[in-house]
Amino acid sequence: MSIQRENAMISLKYKITHGFTLLELLVYIAMSALLTASILKVYVSNTKVSATQKDIAEMFQDLRAAMNMMTTEIRRAGCDPLSTNKGRSLSSSDYLGFQDDSDDKLDTDCNSIHFTHDSTFPSDGWAYSNNENVAYYQKTVGGENNLYRFCGISSEEYLLARNVKSLSFEYYDSKNNTITILTDSDRAKIRVVKITIVCESKRKKHEQTLAAHVRIRNLDL
C-alpha cells in the first residue's frame, strides 16, 4: 500500500514539474487564435457599421440643413413691400424677383437659381443688404461636387453642402403649368419652384434624394 502511494506521489510530482505537453500547447494556441479571430471579426464588423451609420447621418444632416435654408430663402423671392417693382422693367438689374445672369451658375434655370427681395427691416425698395441677393448652384471643386450659396452684394461664395451628386430646379406658374425659362417674362411667371437634391455619402456607398416645392408668395402683391 505504501509502495502504491509512493508511486502515485511520484507520478503527481512528475506531472506538476513536467507542465503541458506539446499537444496540449498546440490545442491551447489554436483555441486562443480562434477566440482572438472571432473577437477581432466582431470588432471590425461593429466598427464598419458604426462608420457607415455616421456617414449616413452626416449625409442626411447636410441634406436637410441645405434644403431648409434654400426653401426659406427662395420663399422670399420678389418680396417688395414698397411696390417698387411697378416702376421697373423685368430686365432691370434692380427688379425684385428671379434674376438672369451671363454666368450660368448665377442664372435662374434648371441647374441654378438666383433671386432678390427686399425683406430686411426697414424696407428701402432695394436688394442691397447681404441676404437680399442670393444664388444657389452646384460646382465641382477638387473632384468633389458641392452645393454653394452665393451672396450677390458681397460676391462671396459659401459652401453649403458637400457630396451633392445633383441639383435641379423646376418652375411652375400660378396654374401649375411647367415653365421653360427662356426670357425675363418667363421668370416673372414663376409661382412655384421644385427643388431636387441628390446627395451621396462620403464613401459613395449611399445616396439620398430630397425634394421640396416652394410657393412664391410675394410676387405681384
TORRO-695824 format. One record per residue: y, z negated, x negated of N, C-alpha, C in turn; residue number from 1; residue in one letter. Coordinates in nm, 4 decimals, m for minus. Atoms other than C-alpha are relative to their C-alpha. Layout:
BEGIN
      n_y      n_z      n_x     ca_y     ca_z     ca_x      c_y      c_z      c_x num residuo
        Y        Z        X        Y        Z        X        Y        Z        X NUM       A
...
! end
This chain:
BEGIN
      n_y      n_z      n_x     ca_y     ca_z     ca_x      c_y      c_z      c_x num residuo
  m0.1207   0.0000  m0.0839   0.0000   0.0000   0.0000   0.1242   0.0000  m0.0864   1       M
  m0.1139   0.0060   0.0900   0.2339  m0.0845  m0.2822   0.0180   0.1319  m0.0726   2       S
  m0.0073  m0.1296   0.0673   0.1423   0.2446  m0.4506   0.0678   0.1016   0.0908   3       I
  m0.0614  m0.0925  m0.0962   0.2391   0.4410  m0.1338   0.1492  m0.0264   0.0117   4       Q
  m0.1424   0.0348  m0.0109   0.5662   0.2508  m0.1074   0.0744   0.0447  m0.1241   5       R
  m0.0636  m0.0397   0.1260   0.6410   0.3156  m0.4717   0.0189   0.1511  m0.0049   6       E
  m0.0095  m0.1467  m0.0022   0.5671   0.6883  m0.4282   0.1107   0.0468   0.0951   7       N
  m0.1034  m0.0362  m0.0973   0.7934   0.7031  m0.1206   0.1380  m0.0240  m0.0571   8       A
  m0.1292   0.0315   0.0598   1.0774   0.5360  m0.3094   0.0352   0.1007  m0.1084   9       M
  m0.0229  m0.1011   0.1051   1.0329   0.7781  m0.5988   0.0420   0.1319   0.0622  10       I
  m0.0332  m0.1259  m0.0696   1.0395   1.0729  m0.3557   0.1411  m0.0032   0.0553  11       S
  m0.1341   0.0145  m0.0559   1.3548   0.9415  m0.1838   0.1041   0.0059  m0.1102  12       L
  m0.0928  m0.0002   0.1133   1.5238   0.8797  m0.5183   0.0159   0.1418  m0.0539  13       K
  m0.0029  m0.1383   0.0493   1.4319   1.2354  m0.6226   0.0882   0.0869   0.0884  14       Y
  m0.0794  m0.0798  m0.0936   1.5859   1.3826  m0.3093   0.1471  m0.0325  m0.0125  15       K
  m0.1402   0.0398   0.0074   1.9049   1.1792  m0.3465   0.0648   0.0563  m0.1258  16       I
  m0.0574  m0.0473   0.1261   1.9589   1.2735  m0.7099  m0.0074   0.1511  m0.0110  17       T
   0.0183  m0.1445   0.0114   1.8383   1.6303  m0.6651   0.1076   0.0766   0.0746  18       H
  m0.1021  m0.0696  m0.0782   2.1025   1.7286  m0.3952  m0.0581   0.1113   0.0853  19       G
   0.0431  m0.1101  m0.0850   2.0894   2.0519  m0.1918  m0.0768   0.1038  m0.0802  20       F
   0.0708  m0.1115   0.0636   1.8522   2.3307  m0.2683   0.0874   0.1245   0.0076  21       T
  m0.0764  m0.1260   0.0002   1.9808   2.6839  m0.3362   0.0024   0.0639   0.1386  22       L
   0.0079  m0.0558  m0.1342   1.8634   2.7969   0.0047   0.0931  m0.0723   0.0953  23       L
  m0.0890   0.0785  m0.0859   2.0492   2.5127   0.1746   0.1466   0.0327  m0.0266  24       E
  m0.1374  m0.0366   0.0351   2.3684   2.6016  m0.0139   0.0369   0.1363   0.0574  25       L
  m0.0249  m0.1340  m0.0529   2.3384   2.9646   0.0862   0.0205  m0.0026   0.1517  26       L
  m0.0132   0.0126  m0.1456   2.2907   2.8722   0.4513   0.1344  m0.0635   0.0357  27       V
  m0.1278   0.0680  m0.0243   2.5894   2.6371   0.4361   0.1185   0.0941  m0.0225  28       Y
  m0.1083  m0.0945   0.0310   2.8121   2.9011   0.2728   0.0104   0.1082   0.1072  29       I
   0.0014  m0.1044  m0.1027   2.7052   3.1635   0.5262   0.0591  m0.0515   0.1313  30       A
  m0.0516   0.0578  m0.1234   2.7781   2.9334   0.8205   0.1500  m0.0261  m0.0105  31       M
  m0.1425   0.0249   0.0212   3.1165   2.8351   0.6718   0.0795   0.1300   0.0062  32       S
  m0.0668  m0.1300  m0.0013   3.2062   3.2008   0.6197   0.0121   0.0536   0.1423  33       A
  m0.0023  m0.0466  m0.1390   3.1146   3.2870   0.9795   0.1037  m0.0779   0.0818  34       L
  m0.0957   0.0831  m0.0735   3.3181   2.9965   1.1141   0.1434   0.0348  m0.0387  35       L
  m0.1346  m0.0371   0.0471   3.6189   3.0857   0.8976   0.0419   0.1360   0.0536  36       T
  m0.0292  m0.1338  m0.0511   3.5975   3.4510   1.0020   0.0354  m0.0036   0.1491  37       A
  m0.0272   0.0128  m0.1431   3.5883   3.3533   1.3699   0.1380  m0.0590   0.0253  38       S
  m0.1310   0.0637  m0.0147   3.8912   3.1273   1.3317   0.1111   0.0977  m0.0350  39       I
  m0.1016  m0.0987   0.0415   4.0856   3.3990   1.1450   0.0149   0.1102   0.1036  40       L
  m0.0051  m0.1054  m0.1016   3.9932   3.6562   1.4097   0.0807  m0.0452   0.1205  41       K
  m0.0746   0.0548  m0.1135   4.1264   3.4341   1.6879   0.1478  m0.0139  m0.0347  42       V
  m0.1393   0.0171   0.0444   4.4419   3.3572   1.4873   0.0738   0.1334  m0.0049  43       Y
  m0.0623  m0.1328   0.0097   4.5149   3.7243   1.4129   0.0218   0.0592   0.1384  44       V
  m0.0114  m0.0522  m0.1359   4.4492   3.8189   1.7753   0.1152  m0.0663   0.0744  45       S
  m0.1086   0.0730  m0.0664   4.6831   3.5474   1.9048   0.1361   0.0380  m0.0570  46       N
  m0.1253  m0.0398   0.0634   4.9497   3.6482   1.6522   0.0454   0.1364   0.0515  47       T
  m0.0331  m0.1334  m0.0505   4.9335   4.0114   1.7668   0.0479  m0.0062   0.1450  48       K
  m0.0385   0.0147  m0.1405   4.9524   3.9110   2.1336   0.1398  m0.0599   0.0107  49       V
  m0.1310   0.0649  m0.0008   5.2492   3.6834   2.0636   0.1101   0.0976  m0.0419  50       S
  m0.0989  m0.0972   0.0478   5.4314   3.9572   1.8690   0.0259   0.1074   0.1046  51       A
  m0.0139  m0.1023  m0.1037   5.3655   4.2107   2.1455   0.0814  m0.0527   0.1179  52       T
  m0.0746   0.0602  m0.1108   5.4914   3.9752   2.4157   0.1477  m0.0181  m0.0350  53       Q
  m0.1388   0.0155   0.0439   5.8055   3.9018   2.2140   0.0704   0.1341  m0.0019  54       K
  m0.0541  m0.1354   0.0063   5.8600   4.2745   2.1600   0.0369   0.0492   0.1400  55       D
  m0.0234  m0.0443  m0.1373   5.8303   4.3482   2.5324   0.1133  m0.0790   0.0641  56       I
  m0.1057   0.0856  m0.0570   6.0518   4.0533   2.6277   0.1377   0.0429  m0.0502  57       A
  m0.1274  m0.0452   0.0556   6.3275   4.1718   2.3935   0.0413   0.1335   0.0592  58       E
  m0.0284  m0.1301  m0.0595   6.2991   4.5242   2.5327   0.0557  m0.0162   0.1413  59       M
  m0.0470   0.0252  m0.1367   6.3374   4.4000   2.8923   0.1387  m0.0626   0.0004  60       F
  m0.1290   0.0696   0.0055   6.6268   4.1733   2.7981   0.1127   0.0972  m0.0340  61       Q
  m0.1016  m0.0979   0.0394   6.8203   4.4514   2.6236   0.0256   0.1008   0.1116  62       D
  m0.0112  m0.1004  m0.1052   6.7500   4.6975   2.9030   0.0784  m0.0532   0.1200  63       L
  m0.0667   0.0579  m0.1166   6.8615   4.4673   3.1829   0.1460  m0.0348  m0.0283  64       R
  m0.1379   0.0328   0.0362   7.1719   4.3483   2.9979   0.0863   0.1254  m0.0036  65       A
  m0.0738  m0.1261   0.0073   7.2776   4.7080   2.9293   0.0266   0.0556   0.1394  66       A
  m0.0167  m0.0531  m0.1349   7.2196   4.8148   3.2887   0.0998  m0.0823   0.0804  67       M
  m0.0919   0.0875  m0.0721   7.4075   4.5159   3.4252   0.1451   0.0287  m0.0386  68       N
  m0.1361  m0.0301   0.0447   7.7145   4.5907   3.2133   0.0460   0.1368   0.0498  69       M
  m0.0370  m0.1356  m0.0414   7.7083   4.9603   3.2974   0.0322   0.0076   0.1493  70       M
  m0.0239  m0.0059  m0.1447   7.6801   4.9152   3.6729   0.1284  m0.0728   0.0383  71       T
  m0.1217   0.0771  m0.0291   7.9549   4.6529   3.6743   0.1250   0.0808  m0.0328  72       T
  m0.1188  m0.0736   0.0422   8.1992   4.8722   3.4850   0.0158   0.1333   0.0737  73       E
  m0.0094  m0.1292  m0.0697   8.1154   5.2058   3.6488   0.0502  m0.0194   0.1424  74       I
  m0.0449   0.0280  m0.1368   8.1755   5.0472   3.9887   0.1530  m0.0073   0.0089  75       R
  m0.1463   0.0095   0.0006   8.5412   5.0016   3.8855   0.0694   0.1354  m0.0184  76       R
  m0.0599  m0.1314   0.0278   8.5945   5.3715   3.8103   0.0978   0.0415   0.1095  77       A
  m0.1003  m0.0477  m0.0955   8.9113   5.5029   3.9740   0.0793  m0.1082   0.0693  78       G
  m0.0757   0.1083  m0.0628   9.0446   5.1613   4.0694   0.1502   0.0243  m0.0234  79       C
  m0.1415  m0.0397   0.0086   9.4098   5.2375   4.1463   0.0805  m0.0759   0.1055  80       D
  m0.0669   0.0824  m0.1017   9.5784   4.9507   4.3337   0.1440   0.0414   0.0294  81       P
  m0.1390  m0.0427  m0.0217   9.9264   5.1049   4.2917   0.0105   0.1446   0.0498  82       L
   0.0054  m0.1392  m0.0513   9.8138   5.4507   4.4182   0.0738   0.0986  m0.0902  83       S
  m0.0672  m0.0905   0.0939   9.9488   5.6182   4.1058  m0.0704   0.1347  m0.0123  84       T
   0.0729  m0.1267   0.0081   9.6773   5.8881   4.1233   0.0592   0.1071   0.0911  85       N
  m0.0536  m0.0970  m0.0956   9.8591   6.0512   4.4166   0.1052   0.0908  m0.0633  86       K
  m0.1002  m0.0819   0.0669  10.1226   6.1785   4.1777  m0.0524   0.0670  m0.1254  87       G
   0.0589  m0.0573   0.1205   9.8810   6.3024   3.9134  m0.1022   0.1079   0.0344  88       R
   0.1002  m0.1057  m0.0198   9.6688   6.6150   3.8817  m0.1359  m0.0491  m0.0501  89       S
   0.1352   0.0402   0.0396   9.2908   6.5887   3.8402  m0.0246   0.0217  m0.1491  90       L
   0.0195  m0.0312   0.1415   9.3167   6.7366   3.4910   0.0869  m0.0856  m0.0917  91       S
  m0.0881   0.0843   0.0803   9.5769   6.4838   3.3773  m0.0801  m0.1051  m0.0758  92       S
   0.0685   0.1027   0.0802   9.4686   6.2522   3.0969   0.0251  m0.1400   0.0549  93       S
  m0.0325   0.1294  m0.0598   9.6280   5.9697   3.2974  m0.0696  m0.0218   0.1342  94       D
   0.0702   0.0121  m0.1279   9.4147   6.0368   3.6049  m0.1030  m0.1128  m0.0070  95       Y
   0.0939   0.1127  m0.0051   9.2190   5.7251   3.7025  m0.1270   0.0429   0.0730  96       L
   0.1264  m0.0460  m0.0577   8.8576   5.8221   3.7600  m0.0919   0.0484  m0.1103  97       G
   0.0953  m0.0524   0.0978   8.5867   6.0195   3.5828   0.0672   0.1070  m0.0851  98       F
  m0.0743  m0.0793   0.0965   8.7009   6.1995   3.2711  m0.0813   0.1139  m0.0611  99       Q
   0.0544  m0.1105   0.0772   8.6421   6.5259   3.0890   0.0456  m0.0187  m0.1450 100       D
  m0.0384   0.0128   0.1403   8.6472   6.5463   2.7086  m0.0677   0.1118  m0.0794 101       D
   0.0569  m0.1045   0.0850   8.5896   6.8063   2.4395  m0.1213  m0.0506  m0.0780 102       S
   0.1153   0.0622   0.0651   8.3479   6.5640   2.2743  m0.1068  m0.0257   0.1057 103       D
   0.1043   0.0073  m0.1033   8.0200   6.5911   2.4669  m0.0389  m0.1433   0.0339 104       D
   0.0431   0.1372  m0.0286   7.9328   6.2233   2.4302   0.1064  m0.0797   0.0751 105       K
  m0.1071   0.0671  m0.0743   8.2696   6.1298   2.5862   0.0332   0.0741   0.1285 106       L
  m0.0184  m0.0769  m0.1220   8.2318   6.3658   2.8802  m0.0736  m0.0697   0.1148 107       D
   0.0756   0.0469  m0.1162   8.1083   6.2941   3.2330  m0.0978   0.1101   0.0370 108       T
   0.1025  m0.1012  m0.0277   7.7838   6.4877   3.2599  m0.1357  m0.0686   0.0119 109       D
   0.1338   0.0556  m0.0228   7.4064   6.4384   3.2715  m0.0449  m0.0982  m0.1079 110       C
   0.0447   0.0895   0.1069   7.3801   6.2516   2.9405   0.1060  m0.0991  m0.0474 111       N
  m0.1045   0.0970   0.0346   7.7073   6.0560   2.9217   0.0934  m0.0173   0.1189 112       S
  m0.0959   0.0241  m0.1085   7.9754   5.9098   3.1434   0.1264  m0.0615  m0.0592 113       I
  m0.1291   0.0456   0.0504   8.3458   5.8483   3.0834   0.0920  m0.0206   0.1208 114       H
  m0.0809   0.0299  m0.1183   8.5794   5.6817   3.3310   0.1151  m0.0931  m0.0363 115       F
  m0.1152   0.0887   0.0180   8.9112   5.4995   3.3628   0.0286  m0.0719   0.1312 116       T
  m0.0379   0.0767  m0.1188   9.0521   5.2409   3.6023   0.1152  m0.0925  m0.0364 117       H
  m0.1094   0.0953   0.0194   9.3459   5.0059   3.6456  m0.0390  m0.1286   0.0717 118       D
   0.0523   0.1215  m0.0634   9.1802   4.6717   3.7115   0.0418  m0.1277  m0.0714 119       S
  m0.0466   0.1188   0.0715   9.3486   4.4385   3.4641   0.1279  m0.0521   0.0651 120       T
  m0.1165   0.0609  m0.0657   9.5926   4.1987   3.6299   0.1056  m0.0361  m0.1035 121       F
  m0.0521  m0.0700  m0.1178   9.8771   4.2590   3.6707  m0.0134   0.1516  m0.0159 122       P
   0.0170  m0.1447   0.0031   9.8243   4.6238   3.7624   0.1288   0.0685  m0.0441 123       S
  m0.1176  m0.0740   0.0467  10.0532   4.8748   3.5930  m0.0111   0.1501   0.0261 124       D
   0.0163  m0.1416  m0.0321   9.9124   5.2083   3.7113  m0.0560   0.0832  m0.1140 125       G
   0.0499  m0.0726   0.1161   9.7729   5.2997   3.3686  m0.1303  m0.0635  m0.0500 126       W
   0.1257   0.0502   0.0581   9.4374   5.2684   3.1917   0.0216  m0.0258  m0.1481 127       A
  m0.0372   0.0246   0.1387   9.5878   5.1266   2.8758  m0.0582  m0.1295  m0.0575 128       Y
   0.0636   0.1211   0.0517   9.4003   4.7985   2.8482  m0.1358   0.0352  m0.0606 129       S
   0.1215  m0.0296   0.0769   9.0925   4.7765   2.6252  m0.1203   0.0382   0.0849 130       N
   0.1196  m0.0235  m0.0818   8.8352   4.7731   2.9046   0.0257   0.0915   0.1196 131       N
  m0.0333  m0.0885  m0.1120   9.0017   5.0271   3.1329  m0.0275   0.1474  m0.0295 132       E
   0.0346  m0.1370   0.0389   8.8952   5.3398   2.9434  m0.1323  m0.0085  m0.0761 133       N
   0.1332   0.0306   0.0529   8.5196   5.3337   2.8825  m0.0929   0.1202   0.0109 134       V
   0.1043  m0.1038  m0.0035   8.2365   5.5722   2.7990  m0.1328  m0.0606  m0.0441 135       A
   0.1353   0.0408   0.0399   7.8590   5.5243   2.7700  m0.0781   0.1250  m0.0388 136       Y
   0.0784  m0.1147   0.0456   7.6257   5.7540   2.5785  m0.1102  m0.0473  m0.0949 137       Y
   0.1097   0.0266   0.0931   7.3122   5.7699   2.3660   0.0271   0.0781  m0.1288 138       Q
  m0.0203  m0.0657   0.1284   7.3268   5.8510   1.9957  m0.1089  m0.0428  m0.0973 139       K
   0.1023   0.0296   0.0994   7.0723   5.8717   1.7145   0.0660  m0.0364  m0.1325 140       T
  m0.0544   0.0480   0.1272   7.1596   5.6700   1.4039  m0.1158  m0.0486  m0.0873 141       V
   0.1074   0.0401   0.0898   6.9202   5.6426   1.1113  m0.1380   0.0151   0.0601 142       G
   0.1288  m0.0241  m0.0643   6.6364   5.7834   1.3208  m0.0261  m0.0876   0.1209 143       G
   0.0161   0.0913  m0.1139   6.6904   5.5210   1.5921   0.0927   0.0422   0.1136 144       E
  m0.0789  m0.0374  m0.1176   6.8061   5.6135   1.9426   0.0591  m0.1249   0.0639 145       N
  m0.0674   0.1188  m0.0519   7.0649   5.3662   2.0673   0.0978   0.0364   0.1114 146       N
  m0.0990  m0.0138  m0.1066   7.2935   5.3171   2.3653   0.1307  m0.0630  m0.0471 147       L
  m0.1297   0.0478   0.0474   7.6631   5.2810   2.2880   0.1020  m0.0062   0.1134 148       Y
  m0.1163   0.0113  m0.0882   7.9744   5.1718   2.4729   0.1233   0.0320  m0.0832 149       R
  m0.1182  m0.0448   0.0726   8.2990   5.3384   2.3685   0.1255  m0.0439   0.0744 150       F
  m0.1284   0.0397  m0.0580   8.6466   5.1973   2.4271   0.1037   0.1040  m0.0390 151       C
  m0.0903  m0.1109   0.0252   8.8948   5.4824   2.4627   0.1347  m0.0396  m0.0560 152       G
  m0.1322   0.0425   0.0471   9.2064   5.2799   2.3875  m0.0027  m0.0318  m0.1496 153       I
   0.0101   0.0370   0.1413   9.0946   5.1372   2.0541  m0.0865   0.0973  m0.0807 154       S
   0.0924  m0.0965   0.0637   8.8490   5.4245   1.9813  m0.1098  m0.0706  m0.0777 155       S
   0.1067   0.0758   0.0643   8.5891   5.1649   1.8919  m0.1312   0.0185   0.0747 156       E
   0.1340  m0.0211  m0.0534   8.2163   5.2093   1.9431  m0.0814  m0.1275  m0.0166 157       E
   0.0784   0.1240   0.0028   7.9873   4.9191   2.0311  m0.1469   0.0306   0.0314 158       Y
   0.1434  m0.0148  m0.0259   7.6084   4.9085   2.0078  m0.0383  m0.0889   0.1177 159       L
   0.0346   0.0739  m0.1209   7.4790   4.8073   2.3494  m0.1492  m0.0304   0.0082 160       L
   0.1453   0.0215  m0.0062   7.1002   4.8505   2.3248  m0.0691   0.0924  m0.1003 161       A
   0.0770  m0.0789   0.0957   6.8509   4.9695   2.0655  m0.1227   0.0629   0.0663 162       R
   0.1257  m0.0628  m0.0425   6.5448   5.1931   2.1060   0.0073   0.0554   0.1424 163       N
  m0.0160  m0.0640  m0.1302   6.6793   5.3782   2.4097  m0.0528   0.1434  m0.0109 164       V
   0.0665  m0.1299   0.0121   6.4475   5.6746   2.4482   0.0777   0.1092   0.0720 165       K
  m0.0808  m0.0985  m0.0716   6.6627   5.8492   2.7072   0.0994  m0.0695   0.0923 166       S
  m0.1049   0.0476  m0.0899   6.9793   5.8001   2.9111   0.0457   0.1192   0.0827 167       L
  m0.0403  m0.1126  m0.0853   7.0647   6.0166   3.2102   0.0807  m0.0484   0.1199 168       S
  m0.0854   0.0293  m0.1143   7.3166   6.0288   3.4939  m0.0132   0.1115   0.1044 169       F
  m0.0028  m0.0947  m0.1121   7.3037   6.1937   3.8346   0.1160  m0.0393   0.0905 170       E
  m0.1211   0.0258  m0.0784   7.6051   6.2291   4.0629  m0.0155   0.0533   0.1421 171       Y
   0.0099  m0.0363  m0.1414   7.6367   6.2427   4.4419   0.1368  m0.0146   0.0667 172       Y
  m0.1262   0.0105  m0.0735   7.9229   6.2987   4.6832  m0.0133  m0.1005   0.1137 173       D
  m0.0009   0.0987  m0.1090   8.0096   6.0934   4.9937  m0.1106   0.0228   0.1027 174       S
   0.1098  m0.0315  m0.0925   7.7322   6.2697   5.1896  m0.1350  m0.0006  m0.0709 175       K
   0.1218   0.0116   0.0816   7.4737   6.2014   4.9188  m0.0555   0.1350  m0.0450 176       N
   0.0400  m0.1287   0.0555   7.4656   6.5654   4.8098   0.0151  m0.0052  m0.1525 177       N
  m0.0065  m0.0023   0.1461   7.3916   6.6215   4.4416   0.1170   0.0855  m0.0479 178       T
  m0.1138  m0.0720   0.0564   7.6935   6.7279   4.2371  m0.0353   0.0456  m0.1416 179       I
   0.0099  m0.0517   0.1360   7.6702   6.9540   3.9347   0.1403   0.0007  m0.0582 180       T
  m0.1340   0.0166   0.0554   7.9633   6.8637   3.7139   0.0392   0.1224  m0.0833 181       I
  m0.0506  m0.1174   0.0702   8.1494   7.1798   3.6136   0.1514  m0.0035  m0.0176 182       L
  m0.1460   0.0000   0.0022   8.5164   7.1220   3.6937   0.0553  m0.1386   0.0307 183       T
  m0.0651   0.1270  m0.0328   8.7689   6.8425   3.7464  m0.0201  m0.0366   0.1464 184       D
   0.0183   0.0269  m0.1428   8.7313   6.8785   4.1227  m0.1403  m0.0540   0.0284 185       S
   0.1358   0.0541  m0.0154   8.3567   6.8133   4.0872  m0.0022  m0.1487  m0.0346 186       D
  m0.0065   0.1408   0.0396   8.4288   6.4867   3.9053   0.0711  m0.0850   0.1050 187       R
  m0.0755   0.0735  m0.1012   8.6754   6.3878   4.1767  m0.0827  m0.0274   0.1258 188       A
   0.0856   0.0172  m0.1186   8.3979   6.4156   4.4389  m0.1053  m0.1091  m0.0186 189       K
   0.1063   0.0975   0.0276   8.1711   6.1603   4.2736   0.0218  m0.1289   0.0794 190       I
  m0.0046   0.1256  m0.0749   8.0948   5.8670   4.5025  m0.1180  m0.0906  m0.0311 191       R
   0.1179   0.0780   0.0396   7.7529   5.7563   4.3775  m0.0504   0.0521  m0.1347 192       V
   0.0561  m0.0358   0.1308   7.6155   5.7508   4.0245  m0.1370  m0.0652  m0.0139 193       V
   0.1334   0.0535   0.0288   7.2465   5.7137   3.9472  m0.0181  m0.0053  m0.1511 194       K
   0.0224   0.0197   0.1433   7.1754   5.5698   3.6029  m0.1495  m0.0204  m0.0238 195       I
   0.1401   0.0193   0.0381   6.8312   5.6014   3.4444  m0.0080  m0.0217  m0.1510 196       T
   0.0172   0.0328   0.1422   6.7476   5.4340   3.1135  m0.1490  m0.0182  m0.0280 197       I
   0.1370   0.0201   0.0469   6.4140   5.4636   2.9364   0.0086  m0.0651  m0.1372 198       V
  m0.0069   0.0780   0.1236   6.3734   5.2005   2.6661  m0.1418  m0.0231  m0.0521 199       C
   0.1307   0.0259   0.0579   6.0848   5.1505   2.4241   0.0065  m0.1195  m0.0935 200       E
   0.0056   0.1174   0.0867   5.9707   4.8512   2.2231   0.0178   0.0402  m0.1461 201       S
  m0.0245  m0.0276   0.1417   6.0371   4.8199   1.8507  m0.1173   0.0719  m0.0646 202       K
   0.1187  m0.0603   0.0605   5.6800   4.9175   1.7640  m0.0408   0.1293   0.0699 203       R
   0.0218  m0.1277  m0.0700   5.6982   5.2184   2.0003  m0.1303   0.0022   0.0802 204       K
   0.1268   0.0049  m0.0723   5.3890   5.0971   2.1875   0.0188  m0.0183   0.1504 205       K
  m0.0254   0.0221  m0.1419   5.5515   5.0132   2.5218   0.1366   0.0583   0.0356 206       H
  m0.1295  m0.0473  m0.0471   5.8293   5.1647   2.7262   0.0213  m0.0400   0.1460 207       E
  m0.0363   0.0429  m0.1347   6.0102   5.0748   3.0452   0.1152   0.0848   0.0504 208       Q
  m0.1065  m0.0782  m0.0628   6.2242   5.2766   3.2843   0.0706  m0.0855   0.1038 209       T
  m0.0807   0.0747  m0.0958   6.5076   5.1171   3.4782   0.1047   0.0943   0.0576 210       L
  m0.0970  m0.0877  m0.0668   6.7209   5.2998   3.7348   0.0849  m0.0813   0.0970 211       A
  m0.0908   0.0687  m0.0925   7.0198   5.1929   3.9431   0.0969   0.1011   0.0596 212       A
  m0.1011  m0.0802  m0.0687   7.2528   5.3523   4.1987   0.1285  m0.0820   0.0105 213       H
  m0.1293   0.0690  m0.0047   7.6201   5.2607   4.1737   0.0916   0.0750   0.0957 214       V
  m0.0935  m0.0611  m0.0940   7.8524   5.3267   4.4646   0.1428  m0.0221  m0.0502 215       R
  m0.1372   0.0045   0.0493   8.2054   5.4107   4.3544   0.0924  m0.0293   0.1186 216       I
  m0.0733   0.0463  m0.1189   8.4231   5.2162   4.5982   0.1514   0.0234  m0.0081 217       R
  m0.1443   0.0020   0.0182   8.7695   5.2692   4.4546   0.0694   0.1350   0.0049 218       N
  m0.0633  m0.1309  m0.0022   8.8278   5.6432   4.4554   0.0528   0.0332   0.1389 219       L
  m0.0649  m0.0436  m0.1239   9.0639   5.7782   4.7198   0.0335  m0.1151   0.0946 220       D
  m0.0400   0.1120  m0.0864   9.1556   5.4329   4.8502   0.1508  m0.0002   0.0170 221       L
! end
